[in-house]
Amino acid sequence: MARDHKPFRRRARVAATAVAAALTVGGTALTTLPAEAAGNTKGHDVSSHQKNVDWRSARTKGARFVYVKATESTTYRNPYFGRQYNGAREAGILHGAYHFAVPDKSSGAAQAAHFVRNGGAWRADGWTLPPALDIEYNPYGKRKCYGLSKTAMVDWIKAFSDEVRRETGRHPVIYTTTHWWNTCTGSSRAFGANHALWLARYGSADTGALPAGWSVWTFWQYDNGGDLPGDQNLFNGSPARLKRLALG
């Protein structure tokens, strides 16, 4: 995901470069849609880095859904969130909100509450995708698991999920990479049964091995640049199936 937390801008830029390299196989990003694009639905995700998005142009280029960064930790809210989130809906694009986790700063429940209060709420209107948790490589330091033990990380994610579900009625989608998940949660299988997977994997024609606990992906972030603003994504299914996911 694009980093946009201003107090960490310089460090985040370096870390984001490293993350992109880690997500890219052989150092080469995809320049075309992966083979699995056939029959699936095209979308993207944005943060404050994209600022004022031309949503009608994105729709014309094939975007049918977007996830917008809403919050990070318990202190940050994307200043462009409202115009991005509402602008997508006005252009006829399904929208969802995501939270960037910083597990060493505060509890999962506290970050979930901040998220829901600042854009992460959900409505059964057919246009609002389930809230999403972005949990991945640490862009603010060398401890990729944020200094948490595997058990503590699973507990943090569970606390976040439980609070989101308590406040919205939906389990959050979980965005991660296979390597980070298996490393930092100890290959936990606690979430695959009732949390949709949003997999990040660049530079490959397919998704490869999925994180422990999941047998199918729901969203796939396959590149960090392309025709659409921000990161490029696919939904595993038709627009009608995506609409059903939004409805809950």
C-alpha positions in Angstrom: 0.0 0.0 0.0 1.1 3.6 -0.5 2.5 5.2 2.6 1.1 8.6 3.4 1.8 9.3 7.1 3.5 12.6 7.1 5.6 12.4 10.3 7.3 9.4 8.8 7.5 10.6 5.2 11.2 10.2 4.6 11.5 6.8 6.4 8.3 5.6 4.8 9.6 6.4 1.3 12.7 4.2 1.8 10.6 1.5 3.5 8.0 1.5 0.7 10.8 1.0 -1.9 12.0 -2.0 0.1 8.5 -3.4 0.4 7.9 -3.0 -3.3 11.1 -4.9 -4.0 10.1 -7.6 -1.6 6.7 -8.0 -3.3 8.3 -8.1 -6.8 9.6 -11.4 -8.1 13.0 -11.0 -9.6 12.8 -7.2 -9.3 10.4 -7.0 -12.2 6.9 -5.6 -11.8 4.0 -6.7 -14.1 3.4 -4.4 -17.0 0.2 -6.2 -18.1 -2.8 -7.7 -16.4 -2.1 -11.2 -14.9 -3.6 -14.2 -16.6 -6.1 -14.5 -13.7 -7.7 -11.2 -14.8 -9.9 -13.0 -17.2 -13.4 -13.3 -15.7 -12.4 -11.2 -12.7 -13.2 -7.6 -11.7 -10.7 -4.8 -12.0 -10.2 -2.2 -9.2 -7.6 -0.3 -7.2 -6.7 1.3 -3.9 -5.6 4.8 -3.0 -4.4 6.9 -0.1 -3.7 10.6 0.4 -0.7 10.1 -2.0 -3.2 10.1 -4.9 -4.9 13.3 -3.6 -7.7 14.4 -6.0 -8.6 11.4 -8.1 -10.4 11.6 -11.4 -12.9 9.0 -10.6 -14.9 9.2 -13.9 -11.6 8.5 -15.8 -10.9 5.6 -13.5 -14.4 4.2 -14.2 -13.8 4.6 -17.9 -10.6 2.7 -17.6 -12.3 -0.3 -16.0 -12.4 0.4 -12.2 -15.4 -1.2 -10.6 -14.2 -1.0 -7.0 -11.7 0.9 -4.9 -10.4 0.7 -1.3 -9.5 4.1 0.2 -7.1 4.4 3.1 -9.0 5.9 6.0 -6.7 5.7 9.1 -3.4 4.5 10.6 -2.7 3.7 14.3 -5.0 5.9 16.5 -3.8 9.3 15.4 -3.9 9.6 11.7 -6.8 10.1 9.2 -6.4 10.5 5.5 -7.2 14.2 4.8 -8.4 13.3 1.3 -10.6 10.4 2.5 -14.0 12.1 2.2 -13.6 13.4 -1.3 -11.9 10.1 -2.4 -14.5 7.8 -0.8 -17.5 9.8 -1.9 -16.1 10.7 -5.3 -15.8 7.0 -6.1 -19.4 6.3 -5.2 -20.6 9.3 -7.3 -18.8 7.8 -10.3 -20.5 4.5 -9.8 -17.5 2.6 -8.3 -18.0 0.4 -5.2 -15.9 1.7 -2.3 -14.4 0.4 0.9 -12.2 1.8 3.6 -8.9 0.3 5.0 -6.8 0.8 8.1 -3.1 0.6 8.1 -2.1 -1.4 11.3 0.8 -0.2 13.5 0.6 -3.0 16.2 3.4 -1.7 18.4 1.6 1.7 19.0 -1.7 0.7 20.5 -4.1 -2.2 20.9 -6.1 -3.8 18.1 -9.4 -2.8 19.7 -8.2 0.9 20.0 -7.1 1.1 16.4 -10.3 -0.6 15.2 -12.4 2.0 17.1 -10.5 4.8 15.6 -10.9 3.3 12.1 -14.7 2.9 12.4 -15.1 6.4 13.8 -13.1 7.9 10.9 -14.4 6.1 7.7 -14.4 2.4 8.5 -18.1 2.0 9.1 -20.1 -0.2 6.8 -23.6 0.1 5.3 -25.6 -2.7 3.6 -26.3 -0.4 0.6 -24.7 -2.6 -2.1 -22.0 0.0 -2.7 -19.9 -0.3 0.5 -17.3 -3.1 0.7 -16.4 -4.7 4.0 -13.8 -2.7 6.1 -10.3 -3.9 5.6 -7.2 -4.3 7.7 -3.8 -3.7 6.1 -1.2 -5.6 8.1 2.2 -6.1 6.6 5.8 -5.1 6.6 6.7 -2.5 9.1 7.6 0.7 7.2 8.8 2.6 10.3 11.6 0.3 11.6 13.6 -2.9 11.1 11.3 -5.1 13.2 9.0 -6.4 10.5 6.7 -8.0 13.0 6.7 -4.8 15.1 8.4 -6.6 18.0 5.4 -8.7 18.7 5.6 -12.5 19.3 3.6 -14.7 16.9 0.9 -15.2 19.6 0.7 -11.6 20.4 0.3 -10.7 16.8 -2.6 -13.1 16.3 -4.2 -11.7 19.5 -3.8 -8.2 18.1 -5.4 -9.0 14.8 -8.2 -10.9 16.6 -8.9 -7.8 18.9 -9.0 -5.6 15.8 -11.4 -7.9 14.0 -13.6 -8.4 17.0 -14.1 -4.7 17.5 -14.7 -4.0 13.8 -17.3 -6.8 13.8 -18.9 -5.5 17.0 -19.3 -2.0 15.6 -20.1 -2.8 11.9 -21.4 -6.4 11.8 -18.7 -7.4 9.4 -15.4 -9.2 9.7 -12.7 -7.1 8.2 -11.0 -8.2 5.0 -7.3 -8.9 5.7 -4.6 -7.5 3.4 -1.2 -9.1 3.8 1.5 -11.0 2.0 2.1 -14.7 2.4 5.6 -14.3 3.7 4.7 -11.7 6.3 1.7 -13.6 7.5 3.4 -16.9 7.9 6.4 -15.3 9.5 4.7 -12.9 11.9 1.6 -15.0 12.9 3.4 -18.4 12.9 1.2 -19.5 9.9 -2.0 -18.9 11.9 -5.1 -20.5 10.5 -7.4 -18.6 12.8 -8.8 -16.2 10.3 -9.2 -18.0 6.9 -12.7 -19.4 7.6 -14.5 -16.0 8.1 -12.1 -13.3 6.8 -11.8 -12.5 3.1 -8.1 -12.4 2.0 -6.7 -9.4 0.1 -3.3 -10.8 -1.1 -0.4 -8.6 -2.1 1.9 -10.2 -4.6 3.6 -8.4 -7.5 5.5 -9.5 -10.6 3.7 -12.8 -11.1 1.1 -14.2 -13.4 -0.6 -15.9 -10.5 -1.0 -15.5 -6.8 1.3 -18.3 -5.8 0.9 -19.9 -2.3 -1.6 -18.2 -0.1 -1.1 -17.4 3.6 -1.9 -20.2 6.0 -5.6 -20.6 6.7 -6.8 -19.5 3.2 -7.6 -21.7 0.3 -8.9 -18.9 -1.9 -8.2 -15.2 -2.4 -10.9 -12.5 -2.6 -8.8 -9.5 -3.7 -5.3 -9.6 -5.3 -3.1 -6.5 -5.4 -0.9 -7.4 -8.3 1.0 -4.2 -9.0 1.7 -0.8 -7.4 1.2 1.1 -10.6 -0.8 0.9 -13.8 -3.8 2.3 -15.6 -5.7 3.2 -12.4 -4.6 5.6 -9.7 -2.7 3.9 -6.9 -2.2 0.1 -6.6 -3.8 -2.3 -9.1 -6.2 -5.0 -7.8 -8.5 -7.7 -9.0 -11.6 -9.1 -7.3 -11.9 -12.9 -7.6 -15.3 -13.0 -9.4 -17.8 -11.0 -11.5 -19.1 -7.5 -10.7 -22.4 -9.2 -9.6 -20.5 -11.4 -7.1 -18.6 -8.3 -5.8 -22.0 -6.6 -5.3 -23.1 -9.6 -3.2 -20.0 -9.2 -1.1 -20.9 -5.6 -0.5 -24.4 -6.4 0.5 -23.1 -8.9 3.1 
